[in-house]
Amino acid sequence: MTRASFAVLISAASTTPASAEPNSTEPGSIQLVYDGGCPFCSAFAAMGELRGGLPQLRIVDGRTDHTLRRQLKARGFDLAQGAVLIEGERCWHGAEAVQRLCAQLQPSSALLALLSAVFAEQKRSRRLYPLLLAARRGALALQGLPLDPDEGAPLNL
């Protein structure tokens, strides 16, 4: 896959509109709310949606969906601290969100299968998740984006 086609893939996958309320997802649907400013988060979300074997999975760019992001933050799920997985009335945040999603994936790509195997186990996911957050911080800083989408100042390393 060329870099240009990957960018188009990410862009197309990142435009899925979210519902107005975090718990108003359709029965059986799963929403992954992620930071679209992070290239690692975007790649994982796009792969999960397109090659994860979960047709009910919708990915939502929480950096651009201000309403949903603020509603989640009001419920204690801060996008600056990690992705949020929404299944009906339940929400998982950070390492738990990634672990829950990876445990359900039926990946059709080797990279997604590897990530799924690594993060599907709860203890391992909790141990490794801080490394993902560090990579996200670095990627956002290199792009001049703030860690918290609700803050205007970019993150300095």
C-alpha positions in Angstrom: 0.0 0.0 0.0 1.4 3.4 -0.9 1.7 6.2 1.6 -0.9 8.2 -0.4 -3.4 5.4 -0.5 -2.8 4.8 3.3 -3.6 8.5 3.9 -6.8 8.2 1.9 -7.7 5.1 3.8 -7.2 6.8 7.2 -9.0 9.9 6.0 -12.0 7.9 4.8 -12.2 5.8 7.9 -11.8 8.8 10.2 -14.9 10.6 9.0 -17.5 8.2 10.5 -20.0 10.5 12.2 -20.6 9.8 15.9 -23.9 9.8 17.7 -24.7 12.8 19.9 -24.7 10.7 23.1 -22.0 8.2 24.0 -24.7 5.6 25.0 -27.0 6.1 22.1 -25.2 3.6 19.9 -27.3 1.0 18.1 -27.8 -2.3 19.9 -24.9 -4.5 19.1 -22.7 -1.7 17.7 -19.3 -0.8 19.0 -17.8 2.7 18.8 -14.0 3.3 19.2 -13.4 7.0 19.9 -9.7 7.7 19.3 -7.4 10.7 18.8 -7.4 11.4 15.0 -4.4 13.7 15.5 -2.2 10.7 16.4 -1.0 8.8 13.4 -0.6 5.6 15.4 -4.1 5.9 16.8 -5.5 6.6 13.3 -3.7 3.7 11.8 -4.9 1.3 14.5 -8.5 2.6 14.3 -8.6 2.3 10.5 -7.1 -1.2 10.5 -9.6 -2.2 13.2 -12.5 -0.9 11.3 -11.5 -2.2 7.8 -9.7 -5.5 8.7 -10.7 -6.3 12.2 -13.6 -8.7 11.4 -16.1 -6.6 13.4 -18.7 -5.2 11.0 -20.5 -3.5 13.9 -17.4 -1.5 14.7 -17.5 2.3 14.0 -14.5 4.4 14.5 -14.9 8.1 15.6 -12.2 10.7 15.5 -12.7 12.3 19.0 -10.4 15.1 18.1 -12.8 16.4 15.5 -16.1 15.3 17.2 -16.1 18.0 19.9 -19.5 17.2 21.3 -18.9 13.5 21.8 -15.4 14.2 23.2 -16.8 16.7 25.8 -19.7 14.3 26.7 -17.2 11.5 27.3 -14.9 13.8 29.3 -17.9 14.9 31.5 -18.4 11.1 32.3 -14.7 10.8 33.3 -13.4 9.4 29.9 -10.7 11.9 28.9 -9.5 11.4 25.3 -6.1 12.9 26.3 -5.6 9.9 28.6 -6.6 7.2 26.0 -9.2 5.9 23.6 -12.7 5.1 24.6 -14.6 2.0 23.5 -18.4 2.2 23.7 -20.7 -0.8 23.6 -24.3 0.1 24.3 -24.3 1.6 27.8 -20.8 0.5 28.8 -17.6 2.5 28.2 -14.0 1.3 28.5 -11.1 3.7 28.6 -7.4 3.6 27.8 -5.8 0.1 28.3 -9.1 -1.5 29.1 -10.6 -0.1 25.8 -7.7 -1.4 23.7 -7.8 -4.8 25.5 -11.6 -5.2 25.1 -11.4 -4.3 21.4 -8.4 -6.6 20.8 -10.1 -9.5 22.5 -13.0 -9.2 20.1 -11.1 -8.6 16.9 -10.9 -11.3 14.2 -8.1 -9.7 12.2 -7.4 -10.3 8.5 -3.9 -8.6 8.5 -0.7 -9.8 10.1 0.0 -6.5 11.9 -3.5 -6.4 13.4 -3.3 -10.0 14.4 0.0 -9.3 16.2 -1.4 -6.2 18.0 -4.6 -8.1 18.9 -2.6 -11.0 20.4 -0.4 -8.6 22.4 -3.1 -6.4 23.8 -5.9 -8.9 24.2 -4.6 -10.0 27.6 -5.6 -7.5 30.4 -2.3 -7.5 32.4 -0.1 -7.2 29.4 -2.3 -4.4 27.9 -2.1 -2.4 31.2 1.7 -2.8 31.3 2.2 -1.8 27.7 -0.4 0.9 27.3 1.8 3.6 28.8 4.2 3.0 25.9 1.4 3.7 23.5 0.6 6.9 25.3 4.3 8.0 25.1 4.4 7.3 21.4 1.2 9.3 21.0 2.6 12.2 23.0 5.7 12.2 20.8 3.8 12.1 17.5 1.5 14.9 18.6 4.4 17.0 19.7 6.2 16.5 16.4 3.0 17.7 14.7 2.6 20.7 17.0 -0.8 19.4 18.3 -1.8 19.6 22.0 -2.1 16.4 24.0 -5.6 17.4 25.0 -7.8 18.5 22.0 -9.6 20.9 24.3 -6.4 22.9 25.0 -5.0 25.3 22.4 -1.3 25.0 23.2 0.8 22.3 21.5 2.6 19.8 23.7 6.3 20.4 24.2 8.6 17.5 24.9 
